[in-house]
Amino acid sequence: MPPRSNGYDNGRLLQATPETVDGASRLVGNAKTLESAFGPEDLYLAHGRGDGFPPQLWSLSEHAPCKCGACKREMYSYNMAEVISDFG
């Protein structure tokens, strides 16, 4: 489920599930997407084991601040329960 960057709009976090297609195991895209910031970059999973916090999938936008002030780097997270819900 890599983030998909879009230079002119928000990115999307895509889901895929392993399935057998023509006798070979492949990842097949799921219709569910989660909207992200402009230019998503890098993923980090904070699994939450032992710290009492729920698992979070963190990302960082790649757009640095610009002259117009509209572009900013953002750090954000998804609750993993939301990321993995509605698979298949």
C-alpha positions as a printed NumPy array, in Angstrom:
array([[  0.   ,   0.   ,   0.   ],
       [  2.433,   2.644,  -1.112],
       [  1.469,   6.292,  -1.199],
       [  0.91 ,   7.631,  -4.673],
       [  2.18 ,  11.154,  -5.2  ],
       [  0.335,  13.744,  -7.251],
       [  2.074,  17.054,  -7.887],
       [ -1.163,  19.008,  -8.407],
       [ -3.489,  17.495,  -5.853],
       [ -3.52 ,  15.371,  -2.717],
       [ -1.896,  11.947,  -2.934],
       [ -3.643,   8.684,  -2.123],
       [ -2.73 ,   5.685,  -0.016],
       [ -3.65 ,   2.633,  -2.096],
       [ -4.52 ,  -0.869,  -0.897],
       [ -3.737,  -4.17 ,  -2.61 ],
       [ -4.286,  -7.812,  -1.675],
       [ -2.385, -10.884,  -2.894],
       [ -4.452, -12.959,  -5.332],
       [ -3.76 , -15.679,  -7.881],
       [ -4.018, -14.332, -11.434],
       [ -3.381, -16.754, -14.333],
       [ -1.707, -19.175, -11.912],
       [  0.7  , -16.567, -10.474],
       [  0.48 , -14.739,  -7.152],
       [  0.084, -10.986,  -7.722],
       [ -0.953,  -7.906,  -5.813],
       [ -4.358,  -6.734,  -7.019],
       [ -5.512,  -3.203,  -6.267],
       [ -8.442,  -2.608,  -3.964],
       [-10.895,   0.201,  -4.715],
       [-10.364,   1.743,  -1.253],
       [ -8.015,   4.733,  -1.038],
       [ -7.176,   7.177,   1.747],
       [ -6.422,  10.786,   0.829],
       [ -3.059,  12.183,   1.92 ],
       [ -1.148,  15.471,   1.723],
       [  0.341,  16.878,  -1.487],
       [  3.418,  14.856,  -2.45 ],
       [  3.414,  11.982,   0.068],
       [  6.896,  10.596,   0.678],
       [  8.197,   7.777,   2.864],
       [  6.245,   5.57 ,   5.231],
       [  6.957,   4.533,   8.816],
       [  4.873,   2.09 ,  10.836],
       [  4.787,   2.751,  14.577],
       [  3.506,  -0.649,  15.695],
       [  2.492,   0.479,  19.193],
       [  3.558,  -2.694,  20.964],
       [  4.318,  -1.999,  24.592],
       [  3.77 ,   1.758,  24.531],
       [ -0.019,   1.749,  24.909],
       [ -0.632,   3.674,  21.672],
       [ -2.549,   2.197,  18.705],
       [ -0.49 ,   1.373,  15.571],
       [ -0.031,   4.371,  13.243],
       [  1.269,   4.619,   9.667],
       [  3.234,   7.885,   9.376],
       [  4.159,   9.811,   6.23 ],
       [  5.792,  13.097,   5.279],
       [  4.909,  15.339,   2.351],
       [  7.794,  16.201,   0.013],
       [  6.756,  19.771,  -0.775],
       [  8.927,  22.324,   0.985],
       [  7.539,  25.8  ,   1.767],
       [  7.307,  28.055,  -1.303],
       [  6.947,  31.782,  -2.013],
       [  3.148,  31.646,  -2.242],
       [  2.882,  30.085,   1.211],
       [  0.48 ,  27.362,   0.04 ],
       [  3.099,  24.587,  -0.058],
       [  4.278,  23.258,   3.265],
       [  5.884,  20.068,   4.501],
       [  3.419,  18.077,   6.515],
       [  3.903,  15.122,   8.801],
       [  0.75 ,  13.091,   9.296],
       [ -0.439,   9.629,  10.251],
       [ -3.195,   7.139,   9.577],
       [ -4.667,   4.925,  12.27 ],
       [ -3.793,   1.377,  11.115],
       [ -7.312,   0.189,  11.953],
       [ -8.554,   2.564,   9.217],
       [ -5.802,   1.558,   6.777],
       [ -6.562,  -2.169,   6.955],
       [-10.365,  -1.948,   7.233],
       [-12.538,  -3.014,   4.316],
       [ -9.887,  -5.207,   2.654],
       [-11.144,  -7.639,   0.035]])
